[in-house]
Amino acid sequence: MGLYGWSQNTVLHHRQGGVMSKSAITTHVLDLQSGLPASDLRVQLLLPSGDRLKGNTNADGRVEAWDRGFDLLGGDYQLEFKVSDYFEALGVPTFLKTVPVLFQVDPLRSHYHIPLLLSPFGYSTYRGS
């Protein structure tokens, strides 16, 4: 049982007319040093099953789709932001290597948006809408 007493086997499907809609888990990364979206930042999504999905932020700093689809199950998830690669490509020294964000999915919510505010020496995150 999860934190809220629901089974981790509860499945939320994100389909409209048989076609997958926008991913149930999205993120948006803003580079606080430059004041711009963090584009082309590698992100991995770890599912409760142990599977890893991959994505890259677009020009607007968003990951709205992953390299493959998935069903949103109740349970523990993790986003891993590969920030050292991002800052290295910009020629900016960084203290951070990877930013992990662990969160729990409640099957009563159908979408999770997790923004990341990023600088070379710190970060902040929250549950968005």
C-alpha positions, 0 to 999 in steps of 0.5 A, spaced: 500 500 500 502 507 498 502 512 503 495 514 502 492 507 502 491 505 495 494 500 491 501 501 487 497 497 482 492 502 481 492 504 473 491 511 470 490 511 463 491 518 459 488 516 452 483 520 448 479 517 443 484 511 443 490 516 442 495 517 448 495 525 450 500 529 453 504 525 458 502 524 465 508 527 468 511 533 465 517 538 467 519 545 466 526 547 467 529 554 468 536 556 468 536 562 473 543 564 472 541 566 464 534 567 466 532 562 460 529 556 459 534 550 460 534 547 453 537 540 451 537 538 458 537 530 459 532 528 464 530 521 466 524 518 469 524 512 474 518 508 474 515 504 480 517 498 476 524 500 475 524 502 468 527 508 466 524 513 461 528 518 457 527 525 455 530 532 453 528 539 454 525 542 448 527 550 446 522 552 452 525 548 457 520 543 457 519 535 457 512 533 455 513 527 452 518 521 454 521 516 449 516 511 450 509 511 453 507 508 460 501 507 464 501 512 471 501 507 477 500 509 484 507 509 487 514 512 488 517 516 482 523 519 480 526 525 475 533 525 474 536 532 471 543 531 468 545 538 470 552 537 469 552 535 462 548 541 461 552 546 464 558 543 461 556 544 454 555 552 456 562 552 459 559 554 466 562 550 472 557 547 476 557 544 483 551 539 481 552 533 477 545 530 477 538 533 481 534 527 483 526 529 485 523 523 488 515 524 489 509 520 490 503 519 485 496 519 488 492 515 483 486 520 484 491 525 480 491 524 473 497 529 471 503 531 475 508 537 473 514 538 476 518 545 475 525 545 476 529 552 478 536 551 476 543 554 477 550 552 477 550 551 485 543 550 487 536 548 485 528 549 487 522 544 485 515 544 487 509 541 484 506 545 479 499 545 475 
